[in-house]
Amino acid sequence: MNWVGILKLPLIFFGSCKFLLYLFMLSLTSISTMAGVQIVDICIATRSHNGGLIDLLELRKLLCQKRKTDLGSLSSDDCLRAISKLKVLGSGFEVISVGKKKLVRSVPTELNKDHNGILELAQAKGYVTVEQVEKEFSWSAGRAIDALETLLKEGLAMIDDGHSDGKRRYWFPCVTLSPDASGSEAKS
């Protein structure tokens, strides 16, 4: 087929449903791609606060703010679809489940079962202590400290040594509930 034949191809498909379907699929792809770029932007902007781990609902809220739309106009599935398109870049973007929450990880950190368990435990208060981790999982102090220090080193935790009981608290901003998200997530 020569270049004149190639130019006639859109004219052949123009009257058919295939062409309209192709345009529709192309528009979905570009919407997901645009959302993916905006998600990357949000994750980079919030990384210093949350260590590269952000709650999916919080990400949706920030994405809607960025787009100047309401939360109902963007579903969790829209975000998940856009994030799945980012995986091909090999950039470390993925969705992980921690307890009842879905978190978007934007840093290439490997979380093991110990780390996931600690993140799930932290959902109750936003923080954990070494003693809580030892008691909850029947771990040695060494194992608990090692897992917590790894999360600290990866930027997922922050230390609070100023509590009146003298116990070090490891805070996890990525799992701390915001006041308007507690208990009931917005339906997607």
C-alpha positions as a Markdown table, in Angstrom:
| # | Residue | x | y | z |
|---|---|---|---|---|
| 1 | Met | 0.0 | 0.0 | 0.0 |
| 2 | Asn | 1.4 | 3.4 | -0.9 |
| 3 | Trp | 1.0 | 6.7 | 1.0 |
| 4 | Val | -2.1 | 7.7 | -1.0 |
| 5 | Gly | -3.8 | 4.4 | 0.2 |
| 6 | Ile | -2.8 | 5.1 | 3.8 |
| 7 | Leu | -4.4 | 8.6 | 3.5 |
| 8 | Lys | -7.6 | 7.0 | 2.3 |
| 9 | Leu | -7.9 | 4.6 | 5.4 |
| 10 | Pro | -9.6 | 7.2 | 7.7 |
| 11 | Leu | -12.2 | 7.8 | 4.9 |
| 12 | Ile | -12.9 | 4.1 | 4.7 |
| 13 | Phe | -13.5 | 3.9 | 8.5 |
| 14 | Phe | -15.2 | 7.3 | 8.9 |
| 15 | Gly | -18.7 | 5.9 | 8.2 |
| 16 | Ser | -18.3 | 2.8 | 10.4 |
| 17 | Cys | -18.8 | 2.2 | 14.1 |
| 18 | Lys | -15.2 | 1.0 | 14.3 |
| 19 | Phe | -13.9 | 4.5 | 13.7 |
| 20 | Leu | -16.1 | 6.0 | 16.4 |
| 21 | Leu | -15.1 | 3.2 | 18.8 |
| 22 | Tyr | -11.5 | 3.9 | 18.0 |
| 23 | Leu | -12.0 | 7.6 | 18.8 |
| 24 | Phe | -13.8 | 6.8 | 22.1 |
| 25 | Met | -11.0 | 4.4 | 23.1 |
| 26 | Leu | -8.4 | 7.0 | 22.2 |
| 27 | Ser | -10.1 | 9.6 | 24.4 |
| 28 | Leu | -10.2 | 7.2 | 27.4 |
| 29 | Thr | -6.6 | 6.5 | 27.0 |
| 30 | Ser | -5.7 | 10.2 | 26.9 |
| 31 | Ile | -7.9 | 10.9 | 30.0 |
| 32 | Ser | -6.1 | 8.1 | 31.9 |
| 33 | Thr | -2.8 | 9.4 | 30.7 |
| 34 | Met | -3.6 | 12.9 | 31.8 |
| 35 | Ala | -4.7 | 11.6 | 35.2 |
| 36 | Gly | -1.6 | 9.6 | 35.5 |
| 37 | Val | 0.6 | 12.7 | 34.9 |
| 38 | Gln | -1.4 | 14.5 | 37.6 |
| 39 | Ile | -1.1 | 11.6 | 40.0 |
| 40 | Val | 2.7 | 11.6 | 39.5 |
| 41 | Asp | 2.7 | 15.4 | 40.2 |
| 42 | Ile | 0.7 | 15.0 | 43.4 |
| 43 | Cys | 2.7 | 12.0 | 44.7 |
| 44 | Ile | 6.0 | 14.0 | 44.2 |
| 45 | Ala | 4.5 | 17.0 | 45.9 |
| 46 | Thr | 3.4 | 15.1 | 48.9 |
| 47 | Arg | 6.3 | 12.7 | 49.2 |
| 48 | Ser | 8.1 | 14.8 | 51.8 |
| 49 | His | 5.0 | 14.6 | 54.0 |
| 50 | Asn | 4.0 | 10.9 | 53.5 |
| 51 | Gly | 7.2 | 9.2 | 52.4 |
| 52 | Gly | 5.8 | 8.2 | 49.1 |
| 53 | Leu | 2.8 | 6.3 | 50.4 |
| 54 | Ile | -0.6 | 8.0 | 50.1 |
| 55 | Asp | -4.1 | 6.9 | 50.8 |
| 56 | Leu | -6.1 | 6.4 | 47.6 |
| 57 | Leu | -9.0 | 8.5 | 48.9 |
| 58 | Glu | -6.6 | 11.3 | 49.8 |
| 59 | Leu | -5.1 | 11.1 | 46.3 |
| 60 | Arg | -8.6 | 11.3 | 44.8 |
| 61 | Lys | -9.3 | 14.4 | 46.8 |
| 62 | Leu | -6.1 | 16.1 | 45.8 |
| 63 | Leu | -6.6 | 15.1 | 42.2 |
| 64 | Cys | -10.1 | 16.6 | 42.2 |
| 65 | Gln | -8.7 | 19.8 | 43.8 |
| 66 | Lys | -6.1 | 20.0 | 41.1 |
| 67 | Arg | -8.8 | 19.5 | 38.4 |
| 68 | Lys | -11.3 | 21.8 | 40.2 |
| 69 | Thr | -14.0 | 19.2 | 40.2 |
| 70 | Asp | -16.0 | 17.4 | 42.9 |
| 71 | Leu | -15.1 | 14.0 | 44.3 |
| 72 | Gly | -18.1 | 12.3 | 42.6 |
| 73 | Ser | -16.6 | 13.1 | 39.1 |
| 74 | Leu | -13.6 | 10.9 | 39.7 |
| 75 | Ser | -13.9 | 7.3 | 40.9 |
| 76 | Ser | -11.3 | 5.1 | 42.6 |
| 77 | Asp | -11.4 | 3.0 | 39.5 |
| 78 | Asp | -10.3 | 6.0 | 37.4 |
| 79 | Cys | -7.3 | 6.5 | 39.7 |
| 80 | Leu | -6.5 | 2.8 | 39.6 |
| 81 | Arg | -6.7 | 2.7 | 35.8 |
| 82 | Ala | -4.3 | 5.7 | 35.6 |
| 83 | Ile | -1.9 | 4.1 | 38.1 |
| 84 | Ser | -1.9 | 0.9 | 36.2 |
| 85 | Lys | -0.8 | 2.8 | 33.1 |
| 86 | Leu | 2.1 | 4.2 | 35.1 |
| 87 | Lys | 3.5 | 0.7 | 35.9 |
| 88 | Val | 4.8 | 0.4 | 32.3 |
| 89 | Leu | 7.2 | 3.2 | 33.1 |
| 90 | Gly | 8.8 | 1.0 | 35.8 |
| 91 | Ser | 8.7 | 4.0 | 38.2 |
| 92 | Gly | 7.6 | 2.1 | 41.3 |
| 93 | Phe | 4.0 | 3.3 | 41.2 |
| 94 | Glu | 1.6 | 0.6 | 42.5 |
| 95 | Val | -1.4 | 0.2 | 44.8 |
| 96 | Ile | -1.1 | -1.9 | 47.9 |
| 97 | Ser | -3.7 | -2.9 | 50.4 |
| 98 | Val | -3.0 | -2.3 | 54.1 |
| 99 | Gly | -5.9 | -3.5 | 56.2 |
| 100 | Lys | -9.0 | -1.8 | 54.8 |
| 101 | Lys | -7.1 | 0.9 | 53.1 |
| 102 | Lys | -5.7 | 1.1 | 49.6 |
| 103 | Leu | -2.4 | 3.0 | 49.5 |
| 104 | Val | -0.6 | 4.3 | 46.4 |
| 105 | Arg | 3.2 | 3.7 | 46.6 |
| 106 | Ser | 5.2 | 6.1 | 44.5 |
| 107 | Val | 8.7 | 5.1 | 45.6 |
| 108 | Pro | 10.4 | 1.8 | 44.7 |
| 109 | Thr | 10.4 | 0.5 | 48.3 |
| 110 | Glu | 9.7 | -3.2 | 48.9 |
| 111 | Leu | 7.4 | -3.6 | 51.8 |
| 112 | Asn | 7.3 | -7.1 | 53.4 |
| 113 | Lys | 4.7 | -8.6 | 55.7 |
| 114 | Asp | 6.3 | -7.1 | 58.8 |
| 115 | His | 6.0 | -3.6 | 57.3 |
| 116 | Asn | 2.5 | -4.1 | 56.2 |
| 117 | Gly | 1.5 | -5.4 | 59.6 |
| 118 | Ile | 3.0 | -2.3 | 61.3 |
| 119 | Leu | 1.1 | 0.0 | 58.8 |
| 120 | Glu | -2.1 | -1.8 | 59.5 |
| 121 | Leu | -1.6 | -1.5 | 63.3 |
| 122 | Ala | -0.8 | 2.2 | 63.0 |
| 123 | Gln | -4.2 | 2.8 | 61.3 |
| 124 | Ala | -5.9 | 2.8 | 64.8 |
| 125 | Lys | -4.0 | 5.8 | 66.2 |
| 126 | Gly | -1.7 | 7.0 | 63.4 |
| 127 | Tyr | 1.3 | 5.8 | 65.4 |
| 128 | Val | 2.8 | 2.7 | 67.0 |
| 129 | Thr | 5.4 | 2.1 | 69.8 |
| 130 | Val | 8.0 | -0.7 | 69.8 |
| 131 | Glu | 6.1 | -2.2 | 72.8 |
| 132 | Gln | 2.8 | -2.2 | 70.8 |
| 133 | Val | 4.4 | -4.0 | 67.9 |
| 134 | Glu | 6.1 | -6.6 | 70.2 |
| 135 | Lys | 2.8 | -7.3 | 71.9 |
| 136 | Glu | 0.6 | -7.4 | 68.8 |
| 137 | Phe | 2.8 | -9.6 | 66.7 |
| 138 | Ser | 4.7 | -11.5 | 69.5 |
| 139 | Trp | 8.0 | -10.3 | 68.1 |
| 140 | Ser | 11.3 | -9.7 | 69.8 |
| 141 | Ala | 12.3 | -6.1 | 70.4 |
| 142 | Gly | 15.0 | -6.5 | 67.8 |
| 143 | Arg | 12.6 | -7.5 | 65.1 |
| 144 | Ala | 10.2 | -4.7 | 65.9 |
| 145 | Ile | 12.9 | -2.1 | 66.0 |
| 146 | Asp | 14.4 | -3.3 | 62.8 |
| 147 | Ala | 11.1 | -3.1 | 60.9 |
| 148 | Leu | 10.3 | 0.3 | 62.4 |
| 149 | Glu | 13.7 | 1.7 | 61.6 |
| 150 | Thr | 13.4 | 0.4 | 58.0 |
| 151 | Leu | 10.1 | 2.3 | 57.6 |
| 152 | Leu | 11.7 | 5.4 | 59.2 |
| 153 | Lys | 14.7 | 5.2 | 56.9 |
| 154 | Glu | 12.4 | 4.9 | 53.8 |
| 155 | Gly | 10.6 | 8.0 | 54.9 |
| 156 | Leu | 7.3 | 6.4 | 55.7 |
| 157 | Ala | 7.5 | 7.1 | 59.4 |
| 158 | Met | 8.4 | 10.0 | 61.7 |
| 159 | Ile | 9.6 | 9.9 | 65.2 |
| 160 | Asp | 8.1 | 11.5 | 68.2 |
| 161 | Asp | 10.3 | 11.4 | 71.3 |
| 162 | Gly | 8.6 | 14.2 | 73.2 |
| 163 | His | 5.7 | 12.2 | 74.8 |
| 164 | Ser | 5.3 | 12.5 | 78.6 |
| 165 | Asp | 5.6 | 8.7 | 79.0 |
| 166 | Gly | 9.0 | 8.7 | 77.4 |
| 167 | Lys | 8.1 | 6.1 | 74.8 |
| 168 | Arg | 9.2 | 6.7 | 71.3 |
| 169 | Arg | 6.3 | 6.9 | 68.9 |
| 170 | Tyr | 6.6 | 6.1 | 65.2 |
| 171 | Trp | 4.0 | 8.2 | 63.3 |
| 172 | Phe | 2.7 | 7.2 | 59.9 |
| 173 | Pro | 1.2 | 10.1 | 58.0 |
| 174 | Cys | 0.2 | 7.8 | 55.1 |
| 175 | Val | -2.3 | 5.9 | 57.3 |
| 176 | Thr | -3.5 | 8.7 | 59.6 |
| 177 | Leu | -7.1 | 9.4 | 59.0 |
| 178 | Ser | -8.1 | 12.9 | 58.0 |
| 179 | Pro | -11.0 | 14.3 | 59.9 |
| 180 | Asp | -13.4 | 14.2 | 56.9 |
| 181 | Ala | -12.4 | 10.7 | 55.8 |
| 182 | Ser | -12.8 | 8.8 | 59.1 |
| 183 | Gly | -15.1 | 5.9 | 59.0 |
| 184 | Ser | -16.9 | 6.5 | 55.7 |
| 185 | Glu | -15.0 | 6.7 | 52.4 |
| 186 | Ala | -16.7 | 8.5 | 49.6 |
| 187 | Lys | -18.3 | 6.0 | 47.2 |
| 188 | Ser | -16.6 | 5.6 | 43.9 |
